[in-house]
Amino acid sequence: MSGAFVRVALDSPLPTLFDYRCDSPPPSPGTLVAVPFGKRTIVGLIVEVSAHSDVPAERVRSVEAVCSACAPLSSEWLELVSFAADYYQRSLGEVALPALPQALRDPDRWPRLFAVEPRYRLTDAGRAALPDALPARAAALRRLADALAGGQVLGASDARALHPKAGATLAAWQAQGWIEAEPAAGPDGALDGAARSNGETSAAGDERVAAVRPALTDEQTQAVDAIAGAQGFAPFLLHGVTGSGKTEVYLRALERLFAARPDAQALVLVPEINLTPQFEAAFRARFAGLAGAEAIVTLHSAMADGERARSWLAAHTGRARIVLGTRLAALASLPALAMIVVDEEHEPAYKQQEGLRYSARDLAIWRAKQRGIAVVLGSATPSLESWWQAEQGRYRRLSLSRRAVADAVLPSVRMIDLEEERRRGRGSVDGISGPLVAALKARLERGEQSLVFLNRRGYAPVLACDACGWVAGCPRCSAYVVLHKNEHALRCHHCGWESRVPRACPECGNVDIAPLGRGTQRVEETLAALVPGARVLRIDADSTRRKGSAQTLFSNVHAGEVDILVGTQMIAKGHDFQRVSLVGVLNADAALFSHDFRASERLFAQLMQVSGRAGRSGLAGEVLVQTRYPRHALYHALGRHDYVGFANATLSERRDAQLPPFVYQALLRAEARTLDAAFAFLKAAGAALSDLPFAERVTVYDAVPMTIVKVANVHRAQLLIESASRASLLATLRAWQPMLRTLKGVLRWSVEVDPLDI
């Protein structure tokens, strides 16, 4: 065959590239194309260009469209996704295509996405009329008007960054003659007048920000100097107690970077979507002088498709200087990437738990090595994997051992012995002990805020009948349903099945069915009764379902409109609550005796993080942990704020038991209509391993059911393999995959490397 051909990666589990004929001149590798695949037209990524194809001529189809408006993805980015595909045992297309915004994966949206957008400037009539036409409390409108009044020429994307509904507003102002439009470059073009104007008018903003910069402690200064002075690949573990000013270290290090390299880009990862607003506010205030409204962008899954695409394109073209995002941002295209920050690097949220099960933290480290740049892993409770790397000297450890605010100290930690309370006849009310209630009332009288932490949402985890023992379970899962009292609903947190609360027991007809246990809804209700006059607010996944609701609720807390905050892990990390002086922890014991060897590590990190919300601004902080095991070693370490002691002791246990990070693991999961079918598949898969190279270097365990065996009528089981050699494990997995594809009898199977949940 002759002519021009392209080899294209598609979002398909097939481990191959697909050949297509392409009109000359052929696009470069990294270009997005629309191609026919079966009866559909889908978007693929050109990986190779060739003058010939080994596919028979009659089977080679032609590329239908080329996304020429989007600059090709770099060879470096292709190398990144190729590494991720190889390491996590997926096809190249399964990594590369989902890493792109949905709008880029729809060829019908390309014309609108890359359309030339107008730019707007203020007219003389607008300069005279606009100030008096703005409502007094319309902050977003005023930001937009102030930018125009300052002489900026705003593109549509710049305007949206200032005001989310800027499109309709600009159209109305244009109709009134207050602004006028002129043509401008599309989203893939060079910096426009708005960017240049921003840079020219930012000096006053810089002076304002500089005036409120906190003075650095000696430890912070040493950390900033080390990061800024790093040459080549430099992994840092920034171990700082809660409130020690890790964010300020990030900001100062980035200031040094941009001063030395004005065109540099930085990637800042955070574990949760609800942490992005406060980080974005801090970064926008500090880096007001960076050119363009798109100089700082966010990337996370809750963004609208168009908004996410615009942020991604700003990063891809270099207009975005700082990209702030959750784990999906780890795969963003950043051609001038010069520094990576991973905040709260220990968080399990950095590990994707469906589809491509990648670790954003680990990919960030690999990406820093690829680029030869610094990567900063920050945490008060580093993952044991990162701590071990630092102990071995592979990462440089930077310590922040005290809080940054001069009069702020770590809170005292006290255990409330629930068994002792019971023996003395001082029982709890709905799981809340007398000493905790007394402490909450004392803070209310002093005008201080309290935080009550329970990592279980809903009203109660179980609805049961005392007469016959019936317990409300999900008909599609091997799990109980959770009572959500406010919605009068029973809801499965695994498959989403939902029903109304029955009036009587469906087994015996007893009308006296009652909730067992407690979730955040029940605690919220109980606290309102136990602490009269307190303004109680609950923040969890149920109360923050609507877009923007989490930011509104957290703003209420910061504004002092809340006395007692009740919540799950959403409130445990990253938030700087200035007036919180008391933290109460409920039901922490549940994780002490888990079958999961990582449970104690997660519990300790969680308790250290939530404890750190108290006493951050100089108020005396106190943490009360309700427990039946006050003498447990984990609680002793917590009381001393002794992460180092806990980490070293736990690593010693892991070494003796030959658990990660001293071995490397992978899981083969199977899903089938019956558990027997899943086991049969895993048994055959395990038997096939014995014929593979390196088989003697891997250990294969028996197949077992997963913790939740059935989800949405699908039965699940898993098989664990491990090795002391990462290379041997990966080589075995590569050779194993073709054999697994020949096995039948299951609905789905998947291989997960470095699993967090076993």
Secondary structure by P-SEA (a helix, b strand, c coil): cccbbbbbbccccccbbbbbbbccccccccbbbbbbcccbbbbbbbccccccccccccccccccccccccccccaaaaaaaaaaaaaacccccccccccccccccccccccccccbbbbbbbcaaaaacccccccccaaaaaaaaaaaaacccccaaaaaaaccaaaaaaaaaaaaccbbbbbbbcccccccaaaaaaaaacaaaaaaaaaacccccaaaaaaaaaaaacccbbbbbccccccccaaaaaaaaaaaaaaacccbbbbbbbccccaaaaaaaaaaaaacccccccccccccccccaaaaaaaaaaaaaccccbbbbccccccccccccccccccccccccccccccccccaaaaaaaaaaaacbbbbbbcccccaaaaaaaaaccbbbbbbcccccccccbbbbbbbcaaaaaaacccccccccaaaaaaaaaaaaacbbbbbbbccccccccccccccccccccccccbbbbbbcccccccccccccccccccccccccccccccccccaaaaaaaaaaacccccccccccccccccaaaaaaaaaaaaccccbbbbccccccccccccccbbbbccccccccccccaaaaaaaaaaaaaaacccccccbbbbbbbccccccaaaaaaaaccaaaaaaaaaaaaaaacccccccbbbbbbbcccaaaaaaaaaaaaaaaaaccccccbbbbccccccccccccbbbbbbbbbcccaaaaaaaaaaaaaaaaacccccccccccccccc
